[in-house]
Amino acid sequence: MPDAVTLGERLRALSGGVAVAVRLDPHEYADQYFNALASSLRDVSVDADSYTIYVSITNPASLVSSLAQALDVPMERLAFVDAISHIMMNYRDPLPNATYIESPRMLEDIMLRVEFLLRKHPSQHPIVVIDSVTSLAIHNPPDLLTEFLHILLTNLKSRQVLTILFAVSDDQGSTMDQMLNLVVDESMDVGAGRGLS
């Protein structure tokens, strides 16, 4: 399994306007998620001209923010679009750098909030992290989710945004993998025993 440095190097080598799927093994999710988070938030956004928008679908913004602070990620270069805290009833102490959406089913709202934050925080190296496509697939029908990702990623690519999509996948031929292959430019499989591909 590649470590966070290897994944971070691969992600850093990508240019703006690229969408990459980072596939995590469900059997080692916790370790791989933390490595992917470190690579996406700390290693990729080391440039002072970068700004990251983190779309929380699986883990609430409060948890991701705590992990980001533990990784010494500058909070002034990070904003959240949180679509899971309301459902998890984890909305007591909203973060000042987060905007909250009632449900992961509100795909248009997610798109509009990302667009708003990109305009509010212009940067030379914008990054959008979506955590995770697998969770979005639980809440939305495949056709609707594919259309949403196609529209969102086309827009982000045209604006030279590096987009990183986390996905849990233990079957290369799954519907999720087929959908991702339609919308991303590159995939990095960090599943156990498979290494980066």
N, C-alpha and C positions, 0 to 999 in steps of 0.2 A: 504494500500500500504506500503511495507517495505521501511524504510529509507535507506540512503546510508550506514550507519554503518552496518545494517543487511546484506545488499548485499555484502559489503566489507568483513564481517566476513565469509560469505559463500564462497566467491571467495578465500579468504586467506586459507581456510581449504583444498582447492584442491591441489593435488600434481602436479608436473611437468608431462608432458606426457598426460595431460587431455585436451579435447576440450569441452567447455561449451557454450551453446547458451543462451544469455541474451535477453529475449523477452520483447519488449517495446510496450505499448499500444499507438496506433496512436493518440488517443484523448488527451493523456497527454504526448506527445512525448518530448516536451522541458524540462519539469521537470524531467522526467524519464531518458532522455539522459544525463543530467547533473549529476544526481545521479550515473548512470552507469559509466560515465566518471570518476567521483571522486573515485568510488570504484575500477575501473580498473587501473587508473594511480596513484592515491595517496595511497589507502589503501592496494592494493595487492603488489605494488612494494616498500613498506616501507623498505624492506631489502636492505642493502648497496650492496649486491651481485647480485641484480636483474638488468635487463636491458629490457626495453620495446620497441618493434617495433609497431608503430601504423599505420595501413593501412587505409588511408583516401579515402573512396569511396563516402560518403555523404557530409561531411563537410571538407573544405580545411584545410590543415595542419596549415596554419596561424591562423585560428580560434581555432583549437584544442590546438595549442601551447599557445595562449593567455589564454584560459581557464585553461590549465595545470599550467601556471605561476601563475594565480590567486589562484590555489589550492596548491601552493608551491611545485610543483613536480620538482625535480632536473632535469634541462634540459640536464645535462651531462649523464643521464641515460635514455634518450628518443630519438628515431629516428623515422622518418616518411617515409612511402612510400605513396606518394600522387598521386592518379589516377583521381582526380576530378578538380584540379585547372586549367588545360589547357582548359577543356570543359567550365568551368565557367568564363574563361578569367580573372582569378585571380592569375596571375603568374608574376606580376611586381617585387615583392620583394621576391625572393626565400629564404627559410630558410637555414642556413648552415647545420642543422642536418636533412635535408629532401632530398629525391631523388624523382624526378617527372616523372610520366608516362603519356603519352598523352591521354589515355582513359581507363575506367574500362573494356573495351573489351579486353585489352591486358593482359589476364590472365597469360600467360607464363612469361611476363615481371614482373608482380607482384610477382610471385613465385621466380623468379631469384633474384629480389631485396631483398626480405625477406631473402633468403638464403645468399646473399652477406653480409647483415647487421648482421646476426647471426654469421657469420665467422669474420667479422670485429670487433664486440663487444662481445666476448665470456663472458659468465657469468654463475654463478652457478644456477641462477634462471631466465632463459629467459622467456619473456612473449610476445605474439603476440596478438594484438587487431585488429579485422577487423570490420570496421564501414562503411557500414553494408552489410550483406548478401542480404537484401531486395533490396538495390540499385544495387548490383551486378546482381540480378535477372532481373532488369529492362533492363540492358544492354547486357545480355547474355542469350542464350536459356537454358532451364532447364537441358537438358542432359549434355551439355558442362559444366555448372556451377557445377553440381553434380560431374562430373568427376574431375574437377579442385579442388573442396573442398576435395574430397576423397584423391587425390594425395598429396595435400598440407598438410592436417591434418595427414595423415599417416606418412609423412616425419617429421612433427613437433613433433608428439607423440614419434617417435623413437629417437628423440634428447632431449626428456624430456622437451619440451616447453609447458608451460601452454598457451592455445589458447582460447581467449574470442571472441565470435562472436555476435555482436549486430544484432537483427532482429526486424522489426516491424511486429506484428502479432495480428490481432483481431479475428481470426478464427482458433480454435485448429485443425480443419480438413483440413486446407488449403494446397495447394501444397508446399508452403514454409515450413510449419511445417513438412510435410512428408519428404521433402528433408533433413531438418536439423536432423530429427530423425535418418536418415541413417548414418550421419557422425559425430554426437557429442556423447559424453559420458554422458552428463548431460544437463538439461535445467533448467533455472531459469526464471519463468514467473513473471514479475513485473507489469503485467497489472492491471488496476484498479479493485479492489474488488476481485482479485484472489490470491493475495499474492504470495510468493515464492512457487514453486512446485518442 
